[in-house]
Amino acid sequence: MIRRFLAYGISTLAGILAGIVALLVIDASLLKIPVLLDRKVPLAVQKREGDAAQESAKDYKAVTERNLFRAKLHAEIPKPKSEKELEEEVLVNIMKPMTLKGVMTGAQQRDYYAVIDRGGQKGVWTYEVGETIERGLTVTNIKKDAVVIEKGEFAAILKLFAKAFERIPATVQAAVPPKEPATKGSEKTAGKTQPPSKTVDYNKELKKEGKTLVISRSLADKVRGDNSLLLSALTIKLSTDGAGKANGYKVVAVDKGSLAQKLGIMPDDVLQEVNGFSVKTSEDMKKAHEALKNASTFEVKVLRKGKMETLRYEIR
């Protein structure tokens, strides 16, 4: 009995040992199969990189399917501007620095003039209806407090006191055929001005003697050749009396420190007469200018706060 039990136990133990040996053999054979691992990179890092690559592949697939890059490209490329739009931009840039300094009116439309500061180094110019300012921009209408400037379908209005022009509907046809633009070589010296070449020390050029302001001849010559020294500092408009009739030109504003201020001109003055010549209309102004262009003494009558005052000047 004991012998049978020992024999059974030994055979069972032998079977267990044989199984263990078999498992060891299988594990050993599996260990011999090559595994492609980068010995320089830890296994955990390789797994993270593999996951990232899979995510990137998904992202690129989404971009390709939805055409994201192409859609963004179309949104960033502006539509090419037409020739009309480009021309309009040029005209707008020409108009931007312009300001209306004054308006001179008369009995007829041909006697109307607009004093326009073109800004920067372009100076102050006087235009009548039909004259071209620049690049085809033409004065088509002059009102008591505004001027209309047009070119084709582009139209704008400059108003007194306004800091910028306004766009308006273009008229079907200009009031008169455009005239040749004034040039720097033009004989129209009374109608155009050029920017001052340098700053003038008015304290050295002007001297008060009693009730008369003495103006140096050098300064007078500069003003005759470049009246922007005077006009650019003034804003004027037509003045009317209680009956609605023209009674001169009212000074609306005077730049501080300007030649106009040094000459004693004040806001709200109404210019009415120069050396006996009435200056109530633009026609009067032209006659006075022609008659007095070589004068050396001037008496200017202005209506100031309801009273008539005389400003006296002498050129030496």
ChimeraX commands (.cxc) that place a marker at each C-alpha (Angstrom):
marker #1 position 0.00,0.00,0.00 radius 0.5
marker #1 position 2.78,2.36,0.95 radius 0.5
marker #1 position 4.70,1.43,-2.15 radius 0.5
marker #1 position 1.72,2.28,-4.39 radius 0.5
marker #1 position 1.31,5.67,-2.74 radius 0.5
marker #1 position 5.00,6.51,-3.18 radius 0.5
marker #1 position 4.91,5.42,-6.82 radius 0.5
marker #1 position 1.82,7.63,-7.46 radius 0.5
marker #1 position 3.44,10.62,-5.75 radius 0.5
marker #1 position 6.68,10.25,-7.67 radius 0.5
marker #1 position 4.87,10.01,-11.00 radius 0.5
marker #1 position 2.78,13.08,-10.19 radius 0.5
marker #1 position 5.85,15.09,-9.20 radius 0.5
marker #1 position 7.59,14.00,-12.38 radius 0.5
marker #1 position 4.62,15.23,-14.41 radius 0.5
marker #1 position 4.69,18.62,-12.71 radius 0.5
marker #1 position 8.41,18.95,-13.30 radius 0.5
marker #1 position 7.99,18.02,-16.95 radius 0.5
marker #1 position 5.34,20.75,-17.35 radius 0.5
marker #1 position 7.60,23.37,-15.79 radius 0.5
marker #1 position 10.43,22.35,-18.10 radius 0.5
marker #1 position 8.12,22.64,-21.11 radius 0.5
marker #1 position 7.04,26.17,-20.10 radius 0.5
marker #1 position 10.65,27.22,-19.70 radius 0.5
marker #1 position 11.47,25.93,-23.16 radius 0.5
marker #1 position 8.54,27.86,-24.70 radius 0.5
marker #1 position 9.51,31.12,-22.92 radius 0.5
marker #1 position 13.11,30.68,-24.06 radius 0.5
marker #1 position 12.02,30.29,-27.68 radius 0.5
marker #1 position 9.85,33.41,-27.48 radius 0.5
marker #1 position 12.73,35.41,-26.08 radius 0.5
marker #1 position 14.72,34.59,-29.22 radius 0.5
marker #1 position 12.18,36.42,-31.49 radius 0.5
marker #1 position 13.69,39.86,-32.43 radius 0.5
marker #1 position 11.72,42.95,-31.24 radius 0.5
marker #1 position 12.30,46.22,-33.21 radius 0.5
marker #1 position 12.82,48.72,-30.42 radius 0.5
marker #1 position 15.01,51.80,-30.51 radius 0.5
marker #1 position 17.52,51.12,-27.77 radius 0.5
marker #1 position 18.26,54.86,-27.54 radius 0.5
marker #1 position 14.62,55.89,-26.93 radius 0.5
marker #1 position 12.69,54.61,-23.90 radius 0.5
marker #1 position 9.68,52.49,-24.68 radius 0.5
marker #1 position 7.30,54.94,-22.98 radius 0.5
marker #1 position 8.54,57.76,-25.21 radius 0.5
marker #1 position 8.08,55.67,-28.35 radius 0.5
marker #1 position 4.51,54.95,-27.33 radius 0.5
marker #1 position 3.78,58.66,-26.81 radius 0.5
marker #1 position 5.28,59.52,-30.20 radius 0.5
marker #1 position 3.22,56.84,-31.83 radius 0.5
marker #1 position 0.04,58.22,-30.29 radius 0.5
marker #1 position 0.95,61.75,-31.41 radius 0.5
marker #1 position 1.58,60.56,-34.95 radius 0.5
marker #1 position -1.85,58.95,-35.05 radius 0.5
marker #1 position -3.47,62.20,-33.80 radius 0.5
marker #1 position -1.55,64.25,-36.39 radius 0.5
marker #1 position -2.69,61.92,-39.13 radius 0.5
marker #1 position -6.29,62.48,-38.05 radius 0.5
marker #1 position -5.78,66.27,-38.07 radius 0.5
marker #1 position -4.26,66.27,-41.56 radius 0.5
marker #1 position -7.09,64.12,-42.80 radius 0.5
marker #1 position -9.62,66.61,-41.42 radius 0.5
marker #1 position -7.79,69.52,-43.08 radius 0.5
marker #1 position -7.73,67.69,-46.40 radius 0.5
marker #1 position -11.36,66.64,-46.27 radius 0.5
marker #1 position -12.63,70.10,-45.22 radius 0.5
marker #1 position -10.17,72.07,-47.41 radius 0.5
marker #1 position -9.35,74.36,-44.51 radius 0.5
marker #1 position -6.17,75.87,-45.93 radius 0.5
marker #1 position -7.80,76.67,-49.26 radius 0.5
marker #1 position -10.79,78.28,-47.56 radius 0.5
marker #1 position -8.52,80.57,-45.50 radius 0.5
marker #1 position -6.50,81.48,-48.58 radius 0.5
marker #1 position -9.60,82.67,-50.43 radius 0.5
marker #1 position -10.64,84.81,-47.45 radius 0.5
marker #1 position -7.28,86.63,-47.29 radius 0.5
marker #1 position -6.84,87.49,-50.99 radius 0.5
marker #1 position -8.61,90.83,-51.74 radius 0.5
marker #1 position -10.59,91.29,-54.87 radius 0.5
marker #1 position -8.63,93.33,-57.45 radius 0.5
marker #1 position -9.89,96.93,-57.69 radius 0.5
marker #1 position -11.29,98.20,-60.95 radius 0.5
marker #1 position -9.82,101.17,-62.82 radius 0.5
marker #1 position -12.82,103.22,-61.72 radius 0.5
marker #1 position -12.19,102.42,-58.04 radius 0.5
marker #1 position -8.48,103.21,-58.34 radius 0.5
marker #1 position -9.23,106.54,-60.05 radius 0.5
marker #1 position -11.74,107.41,-57.33 radius 0.5
marker #1 position -9.10,106.77,-54.64 radius 0.5
marker #1 position -6.76,109.20,-56.39 radius 0.5
marker #1 position -9.47,111.88,-56.60 radius 0.5
marker #1 position -10.38,111.40,-52.93 radius 0.5
marker #1 position -6.73,111.84,-51.91 radius 0.5
marker #1 position -6.56,115.07,-53.92 radius 0.5
marker #1 position -9.72,116.39,-52.27 radius 0.5
marker #1 position -8.84,115.42,-48.67 radius 0.5
marker #1 position -6.50,118.33,-47.83 radius 0.5
marker #1 position -8.68,120.96,-49.55 radius 0.5
marker #1 position -10.54,123.63,-47.58 radius 0.5
marker #1 position -12.73,126.45,-48.80 radius 0.5
marker #1 position -11.26,129.72,-47.54 radius 0.5
marker #1 position -13.79,132.07,-49.09 radius 0.5
marker #1 position -16.32,132.78,-51.83 radius 0.5
marker #1 position -16.64,135.95,-53.92 radius 0.5
marker #1 position -19.90,136.46,-55.76 radius 0.5
marker #1 position -21.16,139.03,-58.23 radius 0.5
marker #1 position -24.16,140.00,-60.31 radius 0.5
marker #1 position -23.55,137.14,-62.74 radius 0.5
marker #1 position -22.22,133.59,-62.49 radius 0.5
marker #1 position -19.03,134.59,-64.32 radius 0.5
marker #1 position -18.25,136.95,-61.45 radius 0.5
marker #1 position -18.20,134.13,-58.88 radius 0.5
marker #1 position -14.88,132.98,-57.46 radius 0.5
marker #1 position -13.90,130.40,-54.86 radius 0.5
marker #1 position -10.74,130.70,-52.76 radius 0.5
marker #1 position -9.49,127.16,-52.14 radius 0.5
marker #1 position -6.56,126.08,-49.98 radius 0.5
marker #1 position -5.31,122.91,-51.65 radius 0.5
marker #1 position -3.22,121.95,-48.63 radius 0.5
marker #1 position 0.45,121.26,-48.05 radius 0.5
marker #1 position 2.79,122.86,-50.56 radius 0.5
marker #1 position 0.07,123.36,-53.20 radius 0.5
marker #1 position -0.98,126.71,-51.75 radius 0.5
marker #1 position -4.13,128.82,-52.00 radius 0.5
marker #1 position -5.81,129.28,-55.39 radius 0.5
marker #1 position -8.77,131.29,-56.68 radius 0.5
marker #1 position -11.04,129.50,-59.17 radius 0.5
marker #1 position -14.02,130.45,-61.28 radius 0.5
marker #1 position -16.68,128.11,-62.64 radius 0.5
marker #1 position -15.29,125.85,-65.36 radius 0.5
marker #1 position -11.67,125.90,-64.21 radius 0.5
marker #1 position -9.85,122.63,-63.60 radius 0.5
marker #1 position -8.04,122.16,-60.30 radius 0.5
marker #1 position -6.13,118.91,-60.82 radius 0.5
marker #1 position -6.49,115.60,-62.68 radius 0.5
marker #1 position -9.74,116.68,-64.32 radius 0.5
marker #1 position -11.43,117.85,-61.11 radius 0.5
marker #1 position -13.37,120.90,-62.26 radius 0.5
marker #1 position -15.29,123.65,-60.43 radius 0.5
marker #1 position -18.87,123.26,-61.70 radius 0.5
marker #1 position -20.79,125.47,-59.27 radius 0.5
marker #1 position -20.01,128.23,-56.78 radius 0.5
marker #1 position -22.52,129.09,-54.07 radius 0.5
marker #1 position -22.51,131.71,-51.32 radius 0.5
marker #1 position -20.96,129.30,-48.84 radius 0.5
marker #1 position -19.81,126.31,-50.89 radius 0.5
marker #1 position -18.19,125.12,-54.10 radius 0.5
marker #1 position -18.98,122.00,-56.15 radius 0.5
marker #1 position -16.12,120.07,-57.75 radius 0.5
marker #1 position -16.68,117.25,-60.25 radius 0.5
marker #1 position -15.06,114.80,-62.62 radius 0.5
marker #1 position -17.34,112.39,-64.46 radius 0.5
marker #1 position -19.33,110.41,-61.90 radius 0.5
marker #1 position -17.24,111.76,-59.01 radius 0.5
marker #1 position -18.69,114.86,-57.33 radius 0.5
marker #1 position -17.90,116.60,-54.05 radius 0.5
marker #1 position -18.77,119.80,-52.25 radius 0.5
marker #1 position -16.51,121.98,-50.11 radius 0.5
marker #1 position -18.26,124.17,-47.54 radius 0.5
marker #1 position -17.06,127.10,-45.50 radius 0.5
marker #1 position -16.04,126.08,-41.97 radius 0.5
marker #1 position -16.11,122.38,-42.89 radius 0.5
marker #1 position -13.00,120.31,-42.16 radius 0.5
marker #1 position -13.64,117.83,-44.95 radius 0.5
marker #1 position -15.43,117.56,-48.29 radius 0.5
marker #1 position -18.72,115.74,-48.78 radius 0.5
marker #1 position -19.63,113.37,-51.61 radius 0.5
marker #1 position -22.73,114.35,-53.58 radius 0.5
marker #1 position -24.53,112.98,-56.67 radius 0.5
marker #1 position -22.86,114.09,-59.88 radius 0.5
marker #1 position -24.74,116.40,-62.22 radius 0.5
marker #1 position -25.63,115.19,-65.71 radius 0.5
marker #1 position -23.53,117.90,-67.30 radius 0.5
marker #1 position -21.15,120.54,-66.00 radius 0.5
marker #1 position -22.46,124.10,-65.89 radius 0.5
marker #1 position -19.87,125.23,-68.44 radius 0.5
marker #1 position -17.22,123.43,-70.52 radius 0.5
marker #1 position -14.03,122.91,-68.50 radius 0.5
marker #1 position -11.35,125.55,-69.01 radius 0.5
marker #1 position -7.65,124.94,-69.20 radius 0.5
marker #1 position -6.17,124.52,-65.72 radius 0.5
marker #1 position -4.05,127.33,-64.34 radius 0.5
marker #1 position -0.37,126.48,-64.20 radius 0.5
marker #1 position 2.61,127.91,-62.39 radius 0.5
marker #1 position 3.61,129.62,-65.62 radius 0.5
marker #1 position 0.17,131.18,-66.06 radius 0.5
marker #1 position -0.35,134.93,-66.32 radius 0.5
marker #1 position -3.25,134.61,-63.88 radius 0.5
marker #1 position -1.23,135.85,-60.93 radius 0.5
marker #1 position -4.30,137.26,-59.19 radius 0.5
marker #1 position -6.02,133.92,-59.33 radius 0.5
marker #1 position -3.37,131.61,-58.01 radius 0.5
marker #1 position -0.94,131.49,-55.15 radius 0.5
marker #1 position 2.07,129.42,-54.28 radius 0.5
marker #1 position 3.22,128.30,-50.85 radius 0.5
marker #1 position 5.64,130.59,-49.03 radius 0.5
marker #1 position 9.24,129.62,-49.57 radius 0.5
marker #1 position 10.28,130.41,-46.01 radius 0.5
marker #1 position 8.98,131.83,-42.75 radius 0.5
marker #1 position 8.74,135.63,-42.61 radius 0.5
marker #1 position 9.54,137.59,-39.46 radius 0.5
marker #1 position 6.65,140.05,-39.52 radius 0.5
marker #1 position 7.98,142.01,-36.54 radius 0.5
marker #1 position 10.90,143.13,-38.71 radius 0.5
marker #1 position 8.77,143.82,-41.78 radius 0.5
marker #1 position 5.99,145.83,-40.08 radius 0.5
marker #1 position 6.23,149.06,-38.08 radius 0.5
marker #1 position 3.50,151.19,-36.53 radius 0.5
marker #1 position 3.73,154.97,-37.04 radius 0.5
marker #1 position 0.77,156.71,-35.45 radius 0.5
marker #1 position -2.38,155.31,-37.08 radius 0.5
marker #1 position -0.48,154.01,-40.10 radius 0.5
marker #1 position 1.10,150.57,-40.37 radius 0.5
marker #1 position 4.29,150.73,-42.44 radius 0.5
marker #1 position 4.97,147.64,-44.55 radius 0.5
marker #1 position 8.47,146.95,-45.86 radius 0.5
marker #1 position 8.73,146.89,-49.65 radius 0.5
marker #1 position 10.33,143.46,-49.52 radius 0.5
marker #1 position 7.28,142.04,-47.70 radius 0.5
marker #1 position 4.90,143.81,-50.09 radius 0.5
marker #1 position 6.71,142.27,-53.05 radius 0.5
marker #1 position 6.48,138.83,-51.45 radius 0.5
marker #1 position 2.72,139.21,-50.96 radius 0.5
marker #1 position 2.24,140.39,-54.55 radius 0.5
marker #1 position 4.12,137.36,-55.84 radius 0.5
marker #1 position 2.65,134.91,-53.32 radius 0.5
marker #1 position -0.68,136.06,-51.91 radius 0.5
marker #1 position -1.11,132.81,-49.98 radius 0.5
marker #1 position 0.86,134.65,-47.28 radius 0.5
marker #1 position -2.34,136.61,-46.75 radius 0.5
marker #1 position -5.20,134.54,-48.17 radius 0.5
marker #1 position -4.30,131.25,-46.49 radius 0.5
marker #1 position -4.84,132.84,-43.07 radius 0.5
marker #1 position -8.34,134.16,-43.81 radius 0.5
marker #1 position -11.78,132.66,-44.16 radius 0.5
marker #1 position -14.21,135.04,-45.85 radius 0.5
marker #1 position -17.75,135.01,-47.18 radius 0.5
marker #1 position -20.18,137.40,-48.82 radius 0.5
marker #1 position -21.89,139.79,-46.42 radius 0.5
marker #1 position -25.37,141.23,-46.93 radius 0.5
marker #1 position -27.23,144.08,-45.29 radius 0.5
marker #1 position -30.71,144.00,-43.77 radius 0.5
marker #1 position -32.30,144.24,-47.21 radius 0.5
marker #1 position -30.35,141.23,-48.46 radius 0.5
marker #1 position -28.00,143.25,-50.69 radius 0.5
marker #1 position -24.26,142.62,-50.79 radius 0.5
marker #1 position -22.38,145.08,-48.61 radius 0.5
marker #1 position -18.88,143.61,-48.69 radius 0.5
marker #1 position -16.94,140.55,-47.62 radius 0.5
marker #1 position -17.07,139.33,-44.05 radius 0.5
marker #1 position -13.97,137.95,-42.36 radius 0.5
marker #1 position -15.12,134.78,-40.63 radius 0.5
marker #1 position -11.80,133.67,-39.15 radius 0.5
marker #1 position -8.20,134.84,-38.93 radius 0.5
marker #1 position -5.27,132.56,-38.10 radius 0.5
marker #1 position -3.42,133.56,-34.95 radius 0.5
marker #1 position 0.03,135.02,-35.61 radius 0.5
marker #1 position -0.63,135.32,-39.36 radius 0.5
marker #1 position 0.11,138.30,-41.60 radius 0.5
marker #1 position -3.61,139.07,-41.74 radius 0.5
marker #1 position -3.74,139.38,-37.95 radius 0.5
marker #1 position -0.58,141.52,-37.92 radius 0.5
marker #1 position -2.28,143.86,-40.41 radius 0.5
marker #1 position -5.06,144.43,-37.89 radius 0.5
marker #1 position -7.76,142.38,-39.61 radius 0.5
marker #1 position -10.20,140.89,-37.10 radius 0.5
marker #1 position -12.94,138.22,-37.22 radius 0.5
marker #1 position -16.37,139.68,-38.13 radius 0.5
marker #1 position -14.83,142.65,-39.97 radius 0.5
marker #1 position -16.72,143.46,-43.18 radius 0.5
marker #1 position -14.40,144.73,-45.91 radius 0.5
marker #1 position -16.22,147.44,-47.90 radius 0.5
marker #1 position -13.80,149.85,-49.54 radius 0.5
marker #1 position -10.13,150.23,-50.52 radius 0.5
marker #1 position -8.83,153.67,-51.55 radius 0.5
marker #1 position -12.32,154.74,-52.52 radius 0.5
marker #1 position -13.03,151.60,-54.57 radius 0.5
marker #1 position -16.06,149.61,-53.46 radius 0.5
marker #1 position -15.30,145.92,-52.86 radius 0.5
marker #1 position -18.78,144.51,-52.40 radius 0.5
marker #1 position -18.64,142.07,-55.33 radius 0.5
marker #1 position -16.00,140.04,-57.11 radius 0.5
marker #1 position -16.17,142.47,-60.04 radius 0.5
marker #1 position -15.38,145.30,-57.61 radius 0.5
marker #1 position -12.45,143.30,-56.28 radius 0.5
marker #1 position -10.99,142.82,-59.77 radius 0.5
marker #1 position -11.28,146.53,-60.58 radius 0.5
marker #1 position -9.68,147.52,-57.28 radius 0.5
marker #1 position -6.85,145.05,-57.76 radius 0.5
marker #1 position -6.09,146.35,-61.24 radius 0.5
marker #1 position -6.20,149.99,-60.15 radius 0.5
marker #1 position -4.17,149.56,-56.98 radius 0.5
marker #1 position -1.54,146.98,-57.96 radius 0.5
marker #1 position 1.18,149.68,-58.02 radius 0.5
marker #1 position -0.13,151.79,-55.14 radius 0.5
marker #1 position 2.05,152.48,-52.10 radius 0.5
marker #1 position -0.58,153.79,-49.68 radius 0.5
marker #1 position -3.90,152.20,-48.80 radius 0.5
marker #1 position -6.96,153.16,-46.80 radius 0.5
marker #1 position -9.19,150.18,-46.09 radius 0.5
marker #1 position -12.65,150.78,-44.70 radius 0.5
marker #1 position -14.19,147.98,-42.66 radius 0.5
marker #1 position -17.45,147.68,-40.79 radius 0.5
marker #1 position -16.49,146.57,-37.28 radius 0.5
marker #1 position -19.12,145.94,-34.62 radius 0.5
marker #1 position -21.56,148.19,-36.46 radius 0.5
marker #1 position -19.12,151.09,-36.83 radius 0.5
marker #1 position -17.01,152.13,-39.81 radius 0.5
marker #1 position -13.26,152.06,-39.20 radius 0.5
marker #1 position -10.32,152.89,-41.46 radius 0.5
marker #1 position -7.13,150.84,-41.58 radius 0.5
marker #1 position -4.15,152.73,-43.04 radius 0.5
marker #1 position -1.08,151.17,-44.65 radius 0.5
marker #1 position 2.02,152.49,-46.38 radius 0.5
marker #1 position 4.66,150.58,-48.33 radius 0.5
marker #1 position 8.27,151.77,-47.93 radius 0.5
marker link #1:1,2 radius 0.2
marker link #1:2,3 radius 0.2
marker link #1:3,4 radius 0.2
marker link #1:4,5 radius 0.2
marker link #1:5,6 radius 0.2
marker link #1:6,7 radius 0.2
marker link #1:7,8 radius 0.2
marker link #1:8,9 radius 0.2
marker link #1:9,10 radius 0.2
marker link #1:10,11 radius 0.2
marker link #1:11,12 radius 0.2
marker link #1:12,13 radius 0.2
marker link #1:13,14 radius 0.2
marker link #1:14,15 radius 0.2
marker link #1:15,16 radius 0.2
marker link #1:16,17 radius 0.2
marker link #1:17,18 radius 0.2
marker link #1:18,19 radius 0.2
marker link #1:19,20 radius 0.2
marker link #1:20,21 radius 0.2
marker link #1:21,22 radius 0.2
marker link #1:22,23 radius 0.2
marker link #1:23,24 radius 0.2
marker link #1:24,25 radius 0.2
marker link #1:25,26 radius 0.2
marker link #1:26,27 radius 0.2
marker link #1:27,28 radius 0.2
marker link #1:28,29 radius 0.2
marker link #1:29,30 radius 0.2
marker link #1:30,31 radius 0.2
marker link #1:31,32 radius 0.2
marker link #1:32,33 radius 0.2
marker link #1:33,34 radius 0.2
marker link #1:34,35 radius 0.2
marker link #1:35,36 radius 0.2
marker link #1:36,37 radius 0.2
marker link #1:37,38 radius 0.2
marker link #1:38,39 radius 0.2
marker link #1:39,40 radius 0.2
marker link #1:40,41 radius 0.2
marker link #1:41,42 radius 0.2
marker link #1:42,43 radius 0.2
marker link #1:43,44 radius 0.2
marker link #1:44,45 radius 0.2
marker link #1:45,46 radius 0.2
marker link #1:46,47 radius 0.2
marker link #1:47,48 radius 0.2
marker link #1:48,49 radius 0.2
marker link #1:49,50 radius 0.2
marker link #1:50,51 radius 0.2
marker link #1:51,52 radius 0.2
marker link #1:52,53 radius 0.2
marker link #1:53,54 radius 0.2
marker link #1:54,55 radius 0.2
marker link #1:55,56 radius 0.2
marker link #1:56,57 radius 0.2
marker link #1:57,58 radius 0.2
marker link #1:58,59 radius 0.2
marker link #1:59,60 radius 0.2
marker link #1:60,61 radius 0.2
marker link #1:61,62 radius 0.2
marker link #1:62,63 radius 0.2
marker link #1:63,64 radius 0.2
marker link #1:64,65 radius 0.2
marker link #1:65,66 radius 0.2
marker link #1:66,67 radius 0.2
marker link #1:67,68 radius 0.2
marker link #1:68,69 radius 0.2
marker link #1:69,70 radius 0.2
marker link #1:70,71 radius 0.2
marker link #1:71,72 radius 0.2
marker link #1:72,73 radius 0.2
marker link #1:73,74 radius 0.2
marker link #1:74,75 radius 0.2
marker link #1:75,76 radius 0.2
marker link #1:76,77 radius 0.2
marker link #1:77,78 radius 0.2
marker link #1:78,79 radius 0.2
marker link #1:79,80 radius 0.2
marker link #1:80,81 radius 0.2
marker link #1:81,82 radius 0.2
marker link #1:82,83 radius 0.2
marker link #1:83,84 radius 0.2
marker link #1:84,85 radius 0.2
marker link #1:85,86 radius 0.2
marker link #1:86,87 radius 0.2
marker link #1:87,88 radius 0.2
marker link #1:88,89 radius 0.2
marker link #1:89,90 radius 0.2
marker link #1:90,91 radius 0.2
marker link #1:91,92 radius 0.2
marker link #1:92,93 radius 0.2
marker link #1:93,94 radius 0.2
marker link #1:94,95 radius 0.2
marker link #1:95,96 radius 0.2
marker link #1:96,97 radius 0.2
marker link #1:97,98 radius 0.2
marker link #1:98,99 radius 0.2
marker link #1:99,100 radius 0.2
marker link #1:100,101 radius 0.2
marker link #1:101,102 radius 0.2
marker link #1:102,103 radius 0.2
marker link #1:103,104 radius 0.2
marker link #1:104,105 radius 0.2
marker link #1:105,106 radius 0.2
marker link #1:106,107 radius 0.2
marker link #1:107,108 radius 0.2
marker link #1:108,109 radius 0.2
marker link #1:109,110 radius 0.2
marker link #1:110,111 radius 0.2
marker link #1:111,112 radius 0.2
marker link #1:112,113 radius 0.2
marker link #1:113,114 radius 0.2
marker link #1:114,115 radius 0.2
marker link #1:115,116 radius 0.2
marker link #1:116,117 radius 0.2
marker link #1:117,118 radius 0.2
marker link #1:118,119 radius 0.2
marker link #1:119,120 radius 0.2
marker link #1:120,121 radius 0.2
marker link #1:121,122 radius 0.2
marker link #1:122,123 radius 0.2
marker link #1:123,124 radius 0.2
marker link #1:124,125 radius 0.2
marker link #1:125,126 radius 0.2
marker link #1:126,127 radius 0.2
marker link #1:127,128 radius 0.2
marker link #1:128,129 radius 0.2
marker link #1:129,130 radius 0.2
marker link #1:130,131 radius 0.2
marker link #1:131,132 radius 0.2
marker link #1:132,133 radius 0.2
marker link #1:133,134 radius 0.2
marker link #1:134,135 radius 0.2
marker link #1:135,136 radius 0.2
marker link #1:136,137 radius 0.2
marker link #1:137,138 radius 0.2
marker link #1:138,139 radius 0.2
marker link #1:139,140 radius 0.2
marker link #1:140,141 radius 0.2
marker link #1:141,142 radius 0.2
marker link #1:142,143 radius 0.2
marker link #1:143,144 radius 0.2
marker link #1:144,145 radius 0.2
marker link #1:145,146 radius 0.2
marker link #1:146,147 radius 0.2
marker link #1:147,148 radius 0.2
marker link #1:148,149 radius 0.2
marker link #1:149,150 radius 0.2
marker link #1:150,151 radius 0.2
marker link #1:151,152 radius 0.2
marker link #1:152,153 radius 0.2
marker link #1:153,154 radius 0.2
marker link #1:154,155 radius 0.2
marker link #1:155,156 radius 0.2
marker link #1:156,157 radius 0.2
marker link #1:157,158 radius 0.2
marker link #1:158,159 radius 0.2
marker link #1:159,160 radius 0.2
marker link #1:160,161 radius 0.2
marker link #1:161,162 radius 0.2
marker link #1:162,163 radius 0.2
marker link #1:163,164 radius 0.2
marker link #1:164,165 radius 0.2
marker link #1:165,166 radius 0.2
marker link #1:166,167 radius 0.2
marker link #1:167,168 radius 0.2
marker link #1:168,169 radius 0.2
marker link #1:169,170 radius 0.2
marker link #1:170,171 radius 0.2
marker link #1:171,172 radius 0.2
marker link #1:172,173 radius 0.2
marker link #1:173,174 radius 0.2
marker link #1:174,175 radius 0.2
marker link #1:175,176 radius 0.2
marker link #1:176,177 radius 0.2
marker link #1:177,178 radius 0.2
marker link #1:178,179 radius 0.2
marker link #1:179,180 radius 0.2
marker link #1:180,181 radius 0.2
marker link #1:181,182 radius 0.2
marker link #1:182,183 radius 0.2
marker link #1:183,184 radius 0.2
marker link #1:184,185 radius 0.2
marker link #1:185,186 radius 0.2
marker link #1:186,187 radius 0.2
marker link #1:187,188 radius 0.2
marker link #1:188,189 radius 0.2
marker link #1:189,190 radius 0.2
marker link #1:190,191 radius 0.2
marker link #1:191,192 radius 0.2
marker link #1:192,193 radius 0.2
marker link #1:193,194 radius 0.2
marker link #1:194,195 radius 0.2
marker link #1:195,196 radius 0.2
marker link #1:196,197 radius 0.2
marker link #1:197,198 radius 0.2
marker link #1:198,199 radius 0.2
marker link #1:199,200 radius 0.2
marker link #1:200,201 radius 0.2
marker link #1:201,202 radius 0.2
marker link #1:202,203 radius 0.2
marker link #1:203,204 radius 0.2
marker link #1:204,205 radius 0.2
marker link #1:205,206 radius 0.2
marker link #1:206,207 radius 0.2
marker link #1:207,208 radius 0.2
marker link #1:208,209 radius 0.2
marker link #1:209,210 radius 0.2
marker link #1:210,211 radius 0.2
marker link #1:211,212 radius 0.2
marker link #1:212,213 radius 0.2
marker link #1:213,214 radius 0.2
marker link #1:214,215 radius 0.2
marker link #1:215,216 radius 0.2
marker link #1:216,217 radius 0.2
marker link #1:217,218 radius 0.2
marker link #1:218,219 radius 0.2
marker link #1:219,220 radius 0.2
marker link #1:220,221 radius 0.2
marker link #1:221,222 radius 0.2
marker link #1:222,223 radius 0.2
marker link #1:223,224 radius 0.2
marker link #1:224,225 radius 0.2
marker link #1:225,226 radius 0.2
marker link #1:226,227 radius 0.2
marker link #1:227,228 radius 0.2
marker link #1:228,229 radius 0.2
marker link #1:229,230 radius 0.2
marker link #1:230,231 radius 0.2
marker link #1:231,232 radius 0.2
marker link #1:232,233 radius 0.2
marker link #1:233,234 radius 0.2
marker link #1:234,235 radius 0.2
marker link #1:235,236 radius 0.2
marker link #1:236,237 radius 0.2
marker link #1:237,238 radius 0.2
marker link #1:238,239 radius 0.2
marker link #1:239,240 radius 0.2
marker link #1:240,241 radius 0.2
marker link #1:241,242 radius 0.2
marker link #1:242,243 radius 0.2
marker link #1:243,244 radius 0.2
marker link #1:244,245 radius 0.2
marker link #1:245,246 radius 0.2
marker link #1:246,247 radius 0.2
marker link #1:247,248 radius 0.2
marker link #1:248,249 radius 0.2
marker link #1:249,250 radius 0.2
marker link #1:250,251 radius 0.2
marker link #1:251,252 radius 0.2
marker link #1:252,253 radius 0.2
marker link #1:253,254 radius 0.2
marker link #1:254,255 radius 0.2
marker link #1:255,256 radius 0.2
marker link #1:256,257 radius 0.2
marker link #1:257,258 radius 0.2
marker link #1:258,259 radius 0.2
marker link #1:259,260 radius 0.2
marker link #1:260,261 radius 0.2
marker link #1:261,262 radius 0.2
marker link #1:262,263 radius 0.2
marker link #1:263,264 radius 0.2
marker link #1:264,265 radius 0.2
marker link #1:265,266 radius 0.2
marker link #1:266,267 radius 0.2
marker link #1:267,268 radius 0.2
marker link #1:268,269 radius 0.2
marker link #1:269,270 radius 0.2
marker link #1:270,271 radius 0.2
marker link #1:271,272 radius 0.2
marker link #1:272,273 radius 0.2
marker link #1:273,274 radius 0.2
marker link #1:274,275 radius 0.2
marker link #1:275,276 radius 0.2
marker link #1:276,277 radius 0.2
marker link #1:277,278 radius 0.2
marker link #1:278,279 radius 0.2
marker link #1:279,280 radius 0.2
marker link #1:280,281 radius 0.2
marker link #1:281,282 radius 0.2
marker link #1:282,283 radius 0.2
marker link #1:283,284 radius 0.2
marker link #1:284,285 radius 0.2
marker link #1:285,286 radius 0.2
marker link #1:286,287 radius 0.2
marker link #1:287,288 radius 0.2
marker link #1:288,289 radius 0.2
marker link #1:289,290 radius 0.2
marker link #1:290,291 radius 0.2
marker link #1:291,292 radius 0.2
marker link #1:292,293 radius 0.2
marker link #1:293,294 radius 0.2
marker link #1:294,295 radius 0.2
marker link #1:295,296 radius 0.2
marker link #1:296,297 radius 0.2
marker link #1:297,298 radius 0.2
marker link #1:298,299 radius 0.2
marker link #1:299,300 radius 0.2
marker link #1:300,301 radius 0.2
marker link #1:301,302 radius 0.2
marker link #1:302,303 radius 0.2
marker link #1:303,304 radius 0.2
marker link #1:304,305 radius 0.2
marker link #1:305,306 radius 0.2
marker link #1:306,307 radius 0.2
marker link #1:307,308 radius 0.2
marker link #1:308,309 radius 0.2
marker link #1:309,310 radius 0.2
marker link #1:310,311 radius 0.2
marker link #1:311,312 radius 0.2
marker link #1:312,313 radius 0.2
marker link #1:313,314 radius 0.2
marker link #1:314,315 radius 0.2
marker link #1:315,316 radius 0.2
view
